């Protein structure tokens, strides 16, 4: 499926903001359109939130492998505005993207500065992604356990990932650990509901809910850009 992010954002706005929670949070309301989208894997998506926090790393990865062919395929989950904001915020000659997906953003990081080293990691990395972007290093790894030394990269970026992870605190600790100068995070501005058309576990409808989840450790900024929260944190005195 190839649906522009701007379209899915508008659909989500209607569902999340205009429908009463008594309807929006009922499985019967979501089941039929989800069945049309996901076919026999409909329960994989609709039951995910109730199971996600109790899954092992291996079980969690397996669900994403199964779900991969059903998710919306697009170059990036970033809107045009948030893409520009991320490219402007990422600095330095070495960049790690955590949750690199199809490699589009990692490729953009590489093109944005000459001779920049870019590494992309994700829980699952397709072989065709590795072949498509030979100038980017790819590693299969969980955001909760990054296989890199402390302060290995000038900047660490993670976009549309933290809404998926089991433990935000652990993931953020890992992003900060391997960053030398800056961490850049993007998550969708979305209301929490039990049944949604995605594998999101965490939801950030307001700025304070995101700040509370990220628990900043250094100077930081946060702004909304076209339905995304764009968060930038400076790493203080890395050792």
Buried (B, 14 or more C-beta within 10 A) or exposed (E): EEEEBEEBBEEBBEBBEEEEEEEBBEEEBBBEEBBEBBEEBBEBBBEBBEEBEEBEEEEBBBBBEEBEEBBBEBBBBBBEBBBBBBBEBBBBEBBBBBBBBBBBBBBBBBEBBEEBBBBBBBBEBBEEBBEEBEEBBBBEBBBBEBEBEEBBBBBBBBBBBBBBBBEBEBBBBBBBBBBBBBBBBBBBBBBBBBBBBBBBBBBBBEBEBBBEBBEBBEEBEBEEBBBBBBBBBBBEEEE
